[in-house]
Amino acid sequence: MKFSERKGYKKFSDTIQTQEVNETLKNLYWNALHIFIWNDKVFFSPFSSNNYDNFFTFLWHSYYKKPVDNMPDFHLQIVREYFFSTEWFEVYDFLEFVLNYFDNIELNEFINVVSEKELSGYRFINGIFTEVTNKQEIEMLENALTDADFPNVKAHLQRALELLSDRKNPDYRNSIKESVSAVESIAKEIAQTPKAELGDALKEIEKQGKLHGAMKKAFLNLYGYTSDANGIRHALMEEPNLTADDAKFFLLTCTSFINYLKAKM
């Protein structure tokens, strides 16, 4: 992990790619197209040349909107040059067009796996790239990460982000635990019970009239997924295939709850 990421100088908006497609992500998107389409022997077979011609004619006409009687040869090289010179939003324009044309379930799933692993803020769902991290969520987390009034909360959230954003060795399980620990930290401060566990701290905040019982119950149910209760490891933390989306959900949800509790102080 880079120094800027470890020390918190890199923003969440730089980690989650919402207005960016970095070089690695763009390369992997292109590789997906190459594996499933451009390198397909059937697609380029002389016995099915219509596959090739039809696609590029349709691309030239419907996507580039250029005269089809002036299409160049070596279509794929032209497309490649275009793809690697595009703005981030044009990458998703192009991918939407190609994915909808071929409607290949395996390709669509692979694109989403790449998007998740590289922390893209978008997923291909029902024919369109849909935002999974919005501007408000990003601002909410970045405000929490720059709040010097609660250093322990900030430290847990920063660690959760580090574990989530480590491209080489992400640790989603411990990222989730750090997110919940951030909530536990703020709850102890508000309840003024430094040795209490989260459940007891939230009960004290409820007694103070600063937390509705239903809200307390909802978060404790969520907390139950990440903790040992009566010696039993709960379902989510047993799950061997925790994903970046799981960790990001907890990071954003816990941050939102932290901000809610701060407002009650």
Order of alpha helices (4+ residues) and beta strands (2+ residues): alpha-alpha-alpha-alpha-alpha-alpha-alpha-beta-beta-alpha-alpha-alpha-alpha-alpha-beta-beta-alpha-alpha
